[in-house]
Amino acid sequence: MGNSATLPAVSGVIEVGEARLHYDAFGTGRPVVFIHAGVADSRMWDAQFEEIENSRLIRFDLRGYGKSTLGSERFTNRDDLIAVLDHLEIERALLVGCSIGGNIALQVAASTPERLEGLILVGADSPGFDPGIDYESPEWPLAIEAFKAGDWRRVAELDAEMWLAGRGRALSDLDPETVDLFVNMDMIALENETGRNQLDDGERLERLPEVDVPVEVIVGARDIPQLIAAADDLVANLGQRPPVVIEDTAHLPSMDRPMDFNSAITGFLATM
């Protein structure tokens, strides 16, 4: 049994400027902070909070995702993450970032490396890396048209085909509850998409930072080819081991293949 069997989760709200950031935390031990993808919110880590032991687990919703509000001022996700660490009195943490969450973790590595104990990058891009691949998911142009029409449910369903099912699978191949959760999370993100224009452009990394902590790179075998190539580049520059490739899953292995994903996480933790 994981931490959730012995300690109740503590949920709260952190006020950062005009925004209110929702978080959950429970367990004791090494702090592990989960940063969600741009098509999800902190609920994408539900299965990790049930299974990962001997750690203090923290997840939070980025601005405009899940239960977190946006506010109207300029902001960076990096600074919001540091605010979460400060509020919970965490000096150093292992950061687990999926997709855009991986970029946010790398932002922290570039700006405040002293806050890092380790990095787990999941389906993350590699700043400054050009894979030389022109693959485009067939759902992408349809999603753009649906977005222009304001049909958030249609966009979310197409996003689920691209990012949750991935190449070579249909949504009917997946657990319906997992698909429903994805669509619910993504619709909240889509409804707040315009409001996130306040995100500071200066947050974008042009190259990988120098990282002097343990790093694990995880990617789904059905993710887009650009991100599979990016996983190799991340390992070449940051990692101490080959990427963990989880079979028969795409961009969100924590939801789609939680047992395999959790095994990768706990195996990495055991080496630290």
N, C-alpha and C positions, 0 to 999 in steps of 0.2 A: 504494500500500500504506500501511496505517496504522502506528501506533506498534508494534503487536504483531508486525509483520514484522521489526523491528530490535531490540527490547528485550524480554526475557522479563518476564512479569508477576511482581510481588513480592506474595505473599500473607502475611498475618500476623494476629495476634490482639492486640487492645488490651484490657487489663483496666481496667474502669471500675466501681468499687465491686465488687459481687459478679458483675457481668456480664462476659462475654467477647465482644467485638465482632470479627467477622471482616471483613477488608477485603482488597481487591486494589488495586494501584497499578502503573502503568508509564507510560513515556514521559517526555518532558521538555518544558519550556515552561510556559505559563500553567496553574496548577492549576485543574482542572475536577472538581468533586465531584458525583456522581450520587446522589440520594436516591430510593429506590424507593417504589412505591405500597403501600397497605395490603393488597392482594390478591396481592402478589408478593414478590420479594426481589431482591438485587443482580443476579441473572442476567437480569433484564428488560433490562439494558443490554449484553448480550453483543455485539450488532451495532454498538454505538457504540464499543466497545473495539477492534473490528477496523478501523474506518474513520476515526476522527477523528484528524487529524495535528497535529503541532507543539504538543501540549499534554501536561501531566502529568495523567493520568486516574486518578481515585480513585472507587471504589464500596465501599459497606459494607452489611452486613445490620443493620437495626435489631434491637433486643432482641426475641427470640422469633421472629425470621424467619431463614430460611436456616440458616446455620451459627452464628449468634449465640445465646448463652444469655440467659436473663432475669435471674437473680438474684431476690432477694426484697424489696429495698428500694425505696422511692419513687424515681422517676427522671423526667427529661424527655428526650425525643428531642433537643431543642435542645442540652442540655448534653452529651449523648453525641456529637453532631456536632462540637461545639467540642473535645471530647476527641480525636476523630479528627484534627482539624486540628492540634491541639497536638502530638500524637504524631508526626505526619508533618512537623512544623516548617513548617506553612503559615500565613503571616500573613494573607493575603487570597486568596479563591478565588471563581471563578464557580460558583454553586450551581445545579444542574439538579434540580428537584424535581417528581415526578409525583404528583398527587392529594394524599395525606397528606404526601408528600415536599415538595410545594409549600408546605404549611402550615408544615412544619418550617423550610424556607428563610426564610419570612416571619417566623418566630419569631426567627431569627438576625438578620434585618434590624431587628426591633424592639428586640432586647436588646443586640446587639453589632454595629452597622452597620459598624464599622471592619474587620470580618473579611470584608466583601463586596467583590468586584470587579464582580459583575454577577449577574443573576437570570434564569433561564429557568424559567417556571412552565408545567407541562403538565397539562391536565385538572384544574386546581386550583380550589378554592372561593375565594370572595372574602369575607374576614371582615367581618361586619356587613352584608352585602348580602342583601336579600330579593328574589329574582327574580319573586316572585308567580306561580310555576308549580307546579302540583300533580301533574306527571307522575310516575308510579310504574312502574318496569319490571314487566312481567307475571310475571317470574321471582321478584320480591322476596318475596311471601308464601310461595311454595313454598320458597325458601331459608331463611326463618325457621323453617318447620316442620321442615325437614331439620336445621337447626342444633340445634333443641330435642331432636331425636331422636339427636343425636351422629353423624349420617351425614355425615362430613366430605367424602367423595368426591362425594356428591350435591350438597352445598352448593357445592363447588368447580366442579362442572360447570355449575350454575346461575349461579354468579358469572362463569364464562367466557362464558356466553350474554349476560349483562348487560354486562360490562365489556370483554371481548375482542372478541366479535362485534358487540355493540351493536344499535341499532335497525335493523330491516329486513334483518338478515343472520342466517344460521344457522351453527353451528359447522362444518357440512359445507362451508361456503364458505371456510374458513380452512385454512392449512397444518396438517396433523395434528400435526407435531412442535411447532409453536408452541402448539397447544391442550394437548398433553401437558405441556409445560413449565409453562404457566400452572397447570394442575391440580395439578402437583407442588408448585409454589411456594405456592399458596393453601392446600393441605392442611396444610403445615407451619405457616402463619400461623394457620389455624383451630384446630389442636391446641393452640396456645399462647394462644388468645384470652383465656381466663379469667385467665391469669397476668399479662396486661398491665393488669389492674385497678390495679396499682401506679403506672401512669402518672399523673403529677401533673396534676390538673384545671386548675391554674393556667397550664398551657401553652396553653390555648385562647385565641386572639386574639379580641377583641370588635370590633376595627376594623383596617383596614389601617394599617401603619406608614408613616411618611414615608421614602421611598427615594430616595437621590441617587446611584444607579448605573444603568448601562444595564439595561433589562428587555425580555425577549421573552416573549410569551404564546403558547402553542401549545394547540390543542384539536382533537379529532377530530370530523368532521362527523356521525358516528353516536353521539357521546356523548349523555348525557341532556341534555334542554333546559336544566335548571338550570345545568349547568356550561358550556354554550355561552353562556348569558347572563352567567355569572360571568366568562368570558373577556373579554367586552366591558367589564364593570365594572372588572376589573383593569387593562385598557388605559386606560380613562378616568381612572383614578387614579394609575397607576404608569408606564404605557408611553409610548414615544415613537413607536410605529407601530401599525397595526392588528394584531389577533391573526392568527397563522398558522393557518389552518384546513386540516387535512389531510383530503382527501376519502377516503371509503370506509374509514374506520377509526373506532374508538371511543375508549376510555379509555387505551389503551396503544399509541400509535402507534410507539413505539420498537421494539416487538416485531412489530407487524402490518404496518407500512409503514416499515421501517428506512431505506430509501434516501431517501424523502421527509423523514423525520424528521432524518436526518443532514444533508441539504441545508440544512434550517432551522437546525440548530445551527452548522454551519460557516459559513453565510452570516452569522449573527449574530456569530460570533467574528471574522470578517473586518472587522466595523465597529468593533470595540473597540480 
